[in-house]
Structure formats: structure tokens, C-alpha cells
Amino acid sequence: MSNISTPRTKTPPDAKRYYTPAEVEAHNAPYDLWLSWNGHVYDLSVLAEERRGDPLLVPILKNAEGRFLHVPPPLPRADWDVYQVKTPWWQDKEAYCIGKLGSKTRKIIIKNTLTQDEHTIEVCVEEKLSAIQDRYMALNSHAKGYMWKRLGTLLDMTVTLEENGIKDEGPMMEKLGMDEENYLPTIHLYFSDDLTVA
């Protein structure tokens, strides 16, 4: 038997949270299983553990790490019963839905002016800057103790990058045949000397 770690506890749902396709793809094992379906992201780890060995789980496991498309058997089968489950997982948002799949992602550079650290992160276009800040906390646990600026202007953490005037120039770069990776927008973090935020 393979060495499978214990399933983690169910992630609390957060309908406002957006996930990138890369984040969904990273959860691709039977004990850590995420899928996206109809624009929502589902954590099916608990379901997979509860139904270990169930043949109905096979299509889900085959599509771990991404978008799910359900296709019934091509020929009539006597053992095919769509009514075995009272509430299918895709309709049980309270139990399994953990957020939404971002409609588009873009990369940004976040530069800490105090330490000169620079990180390129992928974010969803729908995310407000406060959500991007939460995402960045994995790289800098004191990110909330910094002022976030772009070209010297203090950014509004309650709106998106686009609403802060940081336009997505990816389509224009593609049209011009330029590599978008060479022209990513940079957000500068300025230490605000507030050690109470951690």
C-alpha cells in the first residue's frame, strides 16, 4: 500500500475567495483533491476519503487537478444509477465549495523596498488588493505592516488592480508579439513602522 498522508480537515468555504488554475492543479491527489466546475472550486478531499474504493469516485480522481467534465457511459448499463446519491457533490456547495475559479490570471511583481526582496506572483483579475496581500502573506508574514504603492501612488486595498489603474497589458503585449513576462507591473512595499501588524 502506498504511503498516503491523513486527509486534511475540510477547508472552510469562502465564496469571496478566488483561486488560480495553478492552485487547483496543485491539489491533485486522492487525499488532497480539488476540482473546478462551473466557475467554482470544490475541495473534495473529505468526499474522496469517505468514498475510498467507490467506483463512482473514479471519474473524479481521473480529473484531479483541474476542470471536471462528467460523461455518462456511452452504452446502456444495468449498473448505472444516477439516483444513488441524494445530493451530488457539485450541488452541495455548503459542504465542498471553497471559492471561485478566477476567470483570468495575471502576474505582478511585488518588491519590498526595505529588504529589496522581489517576488513574482500570479493573481486573479477579480481579486481585490487586500486578497492579493493575503496571498502574499505566505512570502512575507508582515505584509500588512507595509504601504502598497505603484509609481509612487498609494494603492486602495479595497479594489482590484484594474480599479487601481494597473491595467492588464497582456493582450496588447500579445498583439505586439512582446513577451509579457518582461513588462510585468511592479508594486512597491514601503515599511510603515507598524510592528503590531503581523
N, C-alpha and C positions, 0 to 999 in steps of 0.2 A: 504494500500500500504506500502511496506517495505521502510525503511529509507535508500535510496541509495544516496551516495555522487555524486557530479557532476563529470562527466568523466574528467580525466586529459587531458592536451594538448598532442598532438601526440609527441612521443619520436623521436628526430631526428635520422635518420638511421646512423649507424656507421658499415660499412661492416667489419671492422677490429676487432670489439668488440666480445668477446666470452662470452657466458652465460653458467652457470651450469644448469643441470636439476632442481636443487632445486630452483634456481632463477626463472625459468619458472613456476614451480609449485606454487610459492608464488603469482602469478598473476592469480587468478582463479575465478574472479567474473565478471559479465556482464559489469561492468563499469571499470574494470581493468583486461583485458583479453589478455594473451599471449599464443601462441601455437608454437610448433616447428614442422617443416615439411621439409623433405629432407635436414636436417642439418642446416637449417636457423631458426631464431627465429623471429616471427611476433608479433607485438603489434596490436591487433585487437580491442582495446577499442573504438576507434573512429567509426570503422565499426559497432560494436555492438550497439553503441548509435544511429547511423544513421538508422539502420535497426531494431530498437526495435520492437518486435512483429512479425517480418517476420519469417514464418515457415522455411525458408532456413537457418536461424541462429541457429535453434535448435541443429543440429549435432555439430556445433562449440561450443555452450555453454555446451553441454554434455561432451565435451572433453577438457574443460578449464583445465588448469594446466598441460598440457603435450603434448604428441605427438598426432598428428591428423591423422586419417585414414578415408578416405571418402569411404563409401559404399553406392551404389545406392539402391533403394528399391528392394526387392527380386522378386516382381511380377510386371508385366507391369501396369503402371498407366497413366491415361489420363492427370493428372495434373503435371507430371514430365517433366520439360522443362529445359534442361541443357543450353539452349541458352538465358535464361532470363537476364543473366549478361554478359555484353560485355567483361570485363576483370575479371576473378576470382581473389580472394584475393591472392592466392598462386602464381599467375603470376605477381602481381603488387608489385614488390619488392620496387620500389621507394616510394610507399605510406605506406607500412606496415612493411617491413623487417627492423629490428633494429640491426641485427648482426647474428652471427653463434652460433650454439649449440656446445659446446666442445665435442670432441669425447671421452674424458676420463677426469675424475677429480681426484685430489689427495689433501690430506690435508697437510698443513705445519703449523709449529708454528712460530710466529713472536714474538720475545722478545725484548722489549725496555730496553736497559741496563741502561738508565738514571732513569726511573721510576720503573723498574722491572715488568712492566705490560707484560702479556703474552697472546696472542690470537691465537687460532687455527682457520684457515680459509681454506675453500675449494676453489681451483682454477682449471682452465682448463689447461691441459698439453700444449696446444698451446700458452698460454699467455706468453708474454714477461714480464720480471720483472717490467718494467715500468707500465704495465697494472695491475699487482698484487699490485704495490704500489698505483695505483689509486683506486683499490678495498679496500685497507687497509685504505685509507684516511677517510672512514666512521668511523673508530675506532680511528684514530689519524690524525687530520687535519694538523699536522706539519710533516707528514711522509717524505715529500720531503726535509726536513731540517736534515735528518739523513743519515749516510753512512750505506749501507746494506752489511753485511758480513756473510760468512758461514765458520766456522772453521778458523777464522782469515783472510780469503781472501776476499778482496773487490769484490763484485759481479758486473757483467756487466749488466746494466739495459736494454740494447737493445736486449738481447737474453733470451731464455727460461730457466727454472730451469735446465732442462736436459743439455742444452748447457753450463750452468754454473757449470756443474759437480755434480749437485744434482740429482742423479739417482732416478727413481721411483722404490722402492724396494718392492712395494705391491705384485706383482706376486711371488717374491721369498718368502716373508713372508707367503703368502697363501700356497705355496707349502710345506713350513716347518711347517705349522699348527700354526704359530705365529700370535698374534694379531697386525696388522699393527699400530693400534692406540697407542701402547706402544713404537713405534720406529719411530715417525714422525721426519722429518728433521727440525732443528731449524735455523732460520735466525735471526741474532742479529742486532739490530739497534743501532748505535753509534751516539750520538748527535754531529753535526758538527758545532754548534755555529753560524748558519746562520739564524738569526731571520727574514730575509727578505722573506724567503720561507714560505708560509702559504697556 
